[in-house]
Amino acid sequence: MKDHHSPIPTQPVPNPEDPGTFVPVRGDGDHSTWFTRNAKRIVLAVCVLSAVLVLLDFAYAKHSYFRVEDVFGFYGLYGFVACVTLVLLAKLLRPLLMRPEDYYDE
């Protein structure tokens, strides 16, 4: 997989907020956080957990009101579709609700 990030500096870099000063870096030059170092493991863990939860759909008796609720994995699929729908609606609402950068400074 190709890395699209710029190389991690090992020497102090110029501070963009205060010209003439430098920002120190960690001794090993590693700026990554625990999350970025373990992102693949986290995604794998979430996928495994999701699969286990869907398989647990067999482990309990359903008392549904509607027939569609009896479909295997219905609640997982329903939750996924609802989440994707919310994200897409938020993208559509963003241009309507967005304000200029200096909105509160006026």
N, C-alpha and C positions, 0 to 999 in steps of 0.2 A: 504494500500500500504506500503510495507516494505521500510524503509529508509536505504539507502546504505552508508550514509555519516558517518564519524566519529563524535563522540560527540563534541559539541562546548565547548572549554575550558572556564572556568570562572576565572582562575588564569593566570598570565603572563606565556607565553610559551617561551622556549629557541629559540633564534634567530639563524637560520641555517647559515646565512651569517656572523655573528660575534659571534663566540663561547664565552661563558662567559657572554653574555648579554641576556636580555629577551625582548620579544615583548609584549607590553601591549594589553589588549583586552578591548572592550567596557564594560561599567559598567554592562550591562544586559547580557553580554556574547553572544550577537547576532551578528554574522558576516555576515548575509545575506544582500543582496542588495534589493532595491525596486523591481527589476525585478524578483529575485528568490522568494521573498515573494508573488508576484502576478502572477507567471507564469501560473497557471491554469486559472486565469481570463483573461489573455492576449490571451491564446490559445482559450478559449471560445469566446472571442470578435472577433478574427480573423475568426473563423468558422462561427459565426453568420453573420459577414460582408460579407464573401464569399458567403454564402447562399443567402443573400439579393441581392448581385450583380448578381448572376446567375438567381434569380427570376425576376430581372429587365430586363432580356432578352426579356420578353414578352411586355415590356412597350414602345418599340420603333420599328419603321419600318426599316427593314433591306434592304439595297441596295447592295446586294452581287454580286461579279463577278463570284463566283463558287458556285455550289449547296451545297457543304459541309458546307459552311458558314451559311446556313439557318438552320442547325441542332441546336436544343435547347442546349444551354450551350457550343457551339463549342469553343468559344474563351477562356473560363475558362479551359476547358479540354486541349486545345492546349497549353496554357501557362503552365499548370501543367506538361504536358509531356515534353515540352521544358526545363523547370527547372530541372526536374529529369534527362533528357538526359545530360544537362550541368554538373550536379554533377557527374554522372557516367563517363563522358568523363574526367573530372578533376581527378578522382581517377585513371583512366588509364594512364593519362599523368604524374602524380606525380612521379612514379619511373624513368621516362625518364628525367625529368627536375630537380630532386632532386640533391643537391650537398652535399658533406661532411660538417660536422659541422664547421670544421676549414678551409673551402674553401678560405675565404678572408684573413686569417691569414698567409697563406704560402708566 
